[in-house]
Amino acid sequence: MTRKHKETILVLLTGILWLATTALAWAGHWYPALFVLLMLIATYATLGVTHNGRTDLRLLVFPTLPWIALWGATFALAEYHANAFAGGPPDYSILGFHPSFAWIVLAYWIGGALVMTLGYYWKRDAWLSDERWDEFVRSVHAGEQEKEN
């Protein structure tokens, strides 16, 4: 299978996963839809760390997979606490938040931002090395020259 075929399959998969997420949400199955959405994010991440037909698995292992796992755990914990206190106020709060929302704030927003920030910092050359940036700038200038001719 060629590089182009693999990328085409991944792009088609993103469309299928978007449709599945939307269909599940419309049908009122928002919780499973969140996990289908995580598969969509993983597919986009795979496309994002692919350059010239090579997928840099190091970038999928960290920070992408821990980030997705953190989101999955967040969704599960938020769902658990939402169900545990359905119909009434919780017995306690976490930093003043309802326990189900506290997981969203702490793990999804803050934790996710920390994981990705550390990942960008620790692997900044793999995300966008000076060499790849220079290659991108050259391709932009080449495209501008083609338009002028």
Steps between C-alpha positions, in 0.01 A plus 500: 500500500643837402540801723222680313261205554571495874437871531183472292371223727571712808320800349200282409506358852474853642182554301352172621591579861345849470180346368499239777558764768223719364255210459563377853455848644178558303369169629568615855802275553740781582722295731602238238529787251778649714706182462441488125620859502819385673557256211451795264759703690742206484447482123565872461807468723632220279453718194662790684818312587538360149745679275603385154339163559675435833303490821707601800380246755693677776253787478206262520644323806559832677323735528207389283406165659523623861295805400229283346510259798466795738196621309346153508556474876354848542185406311462182706551680833266782406232250395545299817461804726211641296313171545600466867344836585215503248191667637664672793797703615828318566616431855830673425668720243844497344652847514145635521383318188244224464714182489396421142604846378817507709640216287433703188683802643790314659568214260351602165593868494797540731639146477457485123668837454791394721550168318500665158715794613761263645479291185557802277788612719676163540455402137503840333750391235285203404185717475656758274875493460687792351565280198128431445415866555756604237355237265151645556619857434671387177181326384295815567744715304506244217120511486504882487750494215282253306200732536701795371607306186 
